[in-house]
Amino acid sequence: MAGKAVALRRVSIALACRTFGVSETCYRYSAKLNDENQQIADLLIGLRRAAKSWGFGLCFLYLRNVRGHRWNHKRVYRIYRAACPRPPFREKMEKAGRTRLKVKPGRAQSRFCLSNRWPRIMELLVALGLIALKIALLIAMLLLLPLPLTWLERKIAGHMQQRMGPMRVGWHGLLQPVADGIKLLTKEDHIPAEADRFLFKLAPILALAPPFVVFVAIPFGETVSVLNAEITLYVSNLNVALLFVFAVIGLEVYGVIFGGWAANSKYAVLGSLRTCAQMISYEIPMGFAVVGVVMLAQSMSLVDIVRAQSDLWNIVYQPIGFFVFFVAGLAEAQRIPFDLAEAEGDLGAGFHTEYSGIRFALFMVSEYVIVLLVSVLSVILFFGGWNGILIPLPPLLWFALKVAFFIYVFMWFRFTLPRYRYDQLMAIGWKVLLPLAMANIIITGIAFT
């Protein structure tokens, strides 16, 4: 039995060393341990490292069965604590003079010391707290975004049409969005009698969630210094961020389809089917339009794409790509002249005809978030992101001004251009934008590779 125990001890130590990449000298203790105690300690530490979940009880039973001796419980427990020490327990035992076992400091000891892990735990907690704070700020910003944008859109519409716009609630109508929000929150939540109630309730959430999730990969700048700490202005710098954005934003169409189908209304169903065909027709050219940008930056990370434009913006090299991307973005946001999914003249209100109250508000929030997303992507992919020119402004301010300009362009187009017919919308997507996007890829490949 003794030879079997020695063999098992050697196997356990070799297994532990091979598993954790630790030299066998880490398992050697001071000369005060006699050979018998040394074998027990080596066996215990080997078992502990090879099977961390065994614990003292199983190791003690294992020793009794393998060695063939009835070892004293306290003696084996002291050897176990010496082999796998816990600093507070060890200090208390040494002060009381109840143990003479010494363990050389090394990786075998330090891997299980809480004092050595505490800085890493604190760093992990700080990082998780910072990520949670960024996500909370991002969600709050996106949820509150429709308040200023609805007021701004009404003001722009009023001035373009030679009227004042909102003027009654607050100074120049500044509190009008707040009044609209209160109205939507308190309005009756009506569900048609023949509607699919589950899908009817699920559709606004499906329409709202993907645009929110996409902003996890959207950078708003490099870093800012807060209390001598560098904080990045993005939640995550994905190396495939562009692919992630296009994959997730495509799921938004399911909310529109479910909303139209669940309402059990012919107008809503026609609007949702129009949306489905429109998304297929315009997401393909949009995806091809950014291939040239990826070829120039040699990366799909949005941060790397912005850094690649530090000297010259991509709009200089990719004017065709930008044109295709922005027109497809208008269709993606279902804004005039591509808002056939909710055309008032022939479909009532389109896919959300039967929605009211807070559920209708969720669809509107989704639309404004997509407008912001397309504006942000246009700035990042083609207009240098937070890189400025000529005027020395803070990078975050440069980024905000560019995004604000594109949001204004969306509103400008809405009150300037007429709505296309449905056959014209399909023809533009397949006969104009797609060939242009393919030609742009070929030209980029010839000129810059």
Secondary structure, DSSP 8 states (H G I E B T S, - for coil): -HHHHHHHHHHHHHHHHHHHT--GGGG---TTS-HHHHHHHHHHHHHHHH-TTSHHHHHHHHHHHHH-S---HHHHHHHHHHHS--HHHHHHHHHHT--------SHHHHTT-HHHHHHHHHHHHHHHHHHHHHHHHHHHHHHHTHHHHHHHHHHHHHHHTTS--S-SSSGGGTTHHHHHHHHHHHS-----TTS-HHHHHHHHHHHHHHHHHHGGG----SEEEETTEEEESSS---TTHHHHHHHHHTTHHHHHHHHHHHTT-HHHHHHHHHHHHHHHHHHHHHHHHTHHHHHHHT---HHHHHHTTSSS-HHHH-HHHHHHHHHHHHHHTT-TTS-GGG-HHHHTTGGGTT--HHHHHHHHHHHHHHHHHHHHHHHHHHS-TT---SS---HHHHHHHHHHHHHHHHHHHHTTS----HHHHHHIIIIIIHHHHHHHHHHHHHHH-
